[in-house]
Amino acid sequence: MRLLRVLVVGAVAAGVAAGCGDSTGTNGVTIADLVGDWTATKIEYQNQANTSQTFDIIGIGAELDVSVTSNGNFTGTLREFALAPVETVTGQIIISGGSLTLDFDDVDREDISGTFVLAGNRITLNGTENITFDFTLSGATGVPANIELVLMRQ
């Protein structure tokens, strides 16, 4: 489920997205717009080779809560599925143009990049790079996937 961890954390961080310092995206969003607490309401993976195959891990008890600070750092808690242990994730959010990158402090996690939209108290991140997911949930090697992460401001 490491792949799931990478995606979920990436999505969350991305959702919290904005940029380091005063980075501003083409959509005008800055880190100041994202400061605060966010909760994931959707973390859905889509198989890149078979786009009809999707899996929303919120449905199996995944939980993601993220807090973004004014300097672009994020701290979050992630539970990958019901009864899984809670993990802490940290890193820096970088925004460039219409893209957001989650730069994780944990070197074992792959950074995640994608496009994002902030609309009111909802942020949606669509990532396609560095994402894999085991759609069988069997522990097998994941396949290339897209992710849609939706976070709501708390």
C-alpha positions as CSV (number, residue, x, y, z in Angstrom):
1,M,0.0,0.0,0.0
2,R,3.1,2.3,-0.2
3,L,1.8,3.4,-3.6
4,L,-1.4,4.4,-2.0
5,R,0.4,6.3,0.6
6,V,2.4,8.2,-2.0
7,L,-0.7,9.1,-3.9
8,V,-2.8,10.0,-1.0
9,V,-0.2,12.1,0.6
10,G,0.6,13.7,-2.7
11,A,-3.0,14.5,-3.3
12,V,-3.4,16.0,0.1
13,A,-0.4,18.1,-0.1
14,A,-1.3,19.1,-3.5
15,G,-4.8,20.0,-2.4
16,V,-3.2,22.2,0.2
17,A,-1.3,23.4,-2.7
18,A,0.1,26.7,-3.4
19,G,3.6,27.6,-3.4
20,C,6.8,28.2,-1.5
21,G,7.0,31.7,-0.4
22,D,5.2,34.0,-2.7
23,S,4.8,31.6,-5.7
24,T,1.6,32.3,-7.6
25,G,0.0,30.0,-10.1
26,T,-1.6,31.1,-13.4
27,N,-4.9,30.8,-11.6
28,G,-3.8,33.4,-9.1
29,V,-3.7,31.1,-6.1
30,T,-1.0,31.7,-3.6
31,I,-0.1,29.9,-0.4
32,A,-2.0,32.5,1.6
33,D,-5.2,31.2,-0.1
34,L,-4.5,27.7,1.2
35,V,-3.4,28.3,4.8
36,G,-5.5,26.3,7.2
37,D,-6.9,22.8,7.8
38,W,-8.1,20.6,5.0
39,T,-9.9,17.1,4.9
40,A,-10.0,14.8,1.9
41,T,-13.4,13.9,0.7
42,K,-12.2,12.0,-2.4
43,I,-9.0,10.2,-3.2
44,E,-9.7,8.4,-6.5
45,Y,-7.2,6.5,-8.6
46,Q,-7.7,5.8,-12.3
47,N,-5.8,3.1,-14.2
48,Q,-4.0,4.9,-17.1
49,A,-4.2,1.8,-19.3
50,N,-7.9,1.1,-18.6
51,T,-9.5,4.4,-17.7
52,S,-12.8,2.7,-16.8
53,Q,-11.0,1.1,-13.8
54,T,-11.2,3.5,-10.8
55,F,-10.9,3.2,-7.0
56,D,-11.8,5.8,-4.4
57,I,-9.9,4.8,-1.2
58,I,-12.2,6.9,1.0
59,G,-14.6,4.1,0.4
60,I,-12.4,1.6,2.3
61,G,-11.9,4.0,5.3
62,A,-9.0,6.1,4.1
63,E,-8.7,9.4,5.9
64,L,-6.5,12.4,5.2
65,D,-6.2,15.6,7.1
66,V,-3.7,18.3,6.2
67,S,-2.6,21.6,7.7
68,V,-0.9,24.2,5.6
69,T,1.2,27.0,7.1
70,S,1.9,30.5,5.7
71,N,5.5,29.5,4.6
72,G,4.2,26.7,2.3
73,N,4.9,23.8,4.7
74,F,2.3,21.1,5.2
75,T,1.8,18.5,8.0
76,G,-0.8,15.8,7.7
77,T,-2.2,12.6,9.0
78,L,-3.0,9.7,6.8
79,R,-4.9,6.5,7.4
80,E,-4.7,4.4,4.2
81,F,-7.7,2.2,5.0
82,A,-10.0,1.3,7.9
83,L,-8.0,0.0,10.9
84,A,-4.6,1.0,9.4
85,P,-2.2,2.9,11.6
86,V,-2.2,6.7,11.3
87,E,1.0,8.1,9.6
88,T,2.3,11.6,9.7
89,V,3.4,13.3,6.5
90,T,5.3,16.5,6.0
91,G,6.8,18.6,3.2
92,Q,6.7,21.7,1.1
93,I,4.2,22.8,-1.5
94,I,5.5,24.3,-4.7
95,I,3.3,26.0,-7.3
96,S,4.4,26.9,-10.8
97,G,1.9,28.1,-13.4
98,G,-1.1,25.8,-13.1
99,S,0.9,23.0,-11.6
100,L,1.4,22.0,-8.0
101,T,4.2,19.8,-6.7
102,L,4.3,18.2,-3.3
103,D,7.9,17.9,-2.2
104,F,7.9,15.4,0.7
105,D,10.4,15.5,3.5
106,D,10.5,11.6,3.5
107,V,13.0,10.7,0.7
108,D,11.3,7.3,0.3
109,R,8.2,9.1,-1.0
110,E,8.1,10.2,-4.6
111,D,7.1,13.9,-5.1
112,I,3.8,14.3,-6.8
113,S,2.9,17.0,-9.4
114,G,-0.4,17.8,-11.1
115,T,-2.9,20.5,-12.0
116,F,-5.2,22.0,-9.4
117,V,-8.2,24.3,-8.9
118,L,-9.3,26.1,-5.8
119,A,-13.0,27.0,-5.8
120,G,-14.2,28.5,-2.6
121,N,-13.4,26.0,0.2
122,R,-12.7,23.1,-2.1
123,I,-9.5,22.2,-3.8
124,T,-9.2,19.6,-6.5
125,L,-5.8,18.1,-7.6
126,N,-5.4,16.0,-10.7
127,G,-2.1,14.2,-10.8
128,T,-0.7,12.0,-13.5
129,E,3.1,11.9,-12.8
130,N,4.9,9.4,-10.5
131,I,1.7,7.7,-9.4
132,T,1.1,4.0,-9.3
133,F,-1.7,2.1,-7.6
134,D,-2.4,-1.6,-6.9
135,F,-6.1,-1.9,-8.1
136,T,-6.3,-5.5,-6.8
137,L,-5.3,-4.4,-3.3
138,S,-3.3,-7.6,-3.1
139,G,0.1,-6.0,-2.4
140,A,1.1,-6.5,-6.1
141,T,3.2,-3.9,-7.9
142,G,1.1,-0.9,-8.8
143,V,0.3,0.2,-12.3
144,P,0.6,3.8,-13.7
145,A,-2.4,5.7,-12.4
146,N,-4.0,9.2,-12.4
147,I,-5.3,10.6,-9.1
148,E,-8.1,13.0,-8.3
149,L,-7.9,14.4,-4.8
150,V,-10.6,16.6,-3.4
151,L,-10.0,18.5,-0.1
152,M,-12.5,20.7,1.8
153,R,-11.4,23.5,4.1
154,Q,-12.4,22.8,7.7
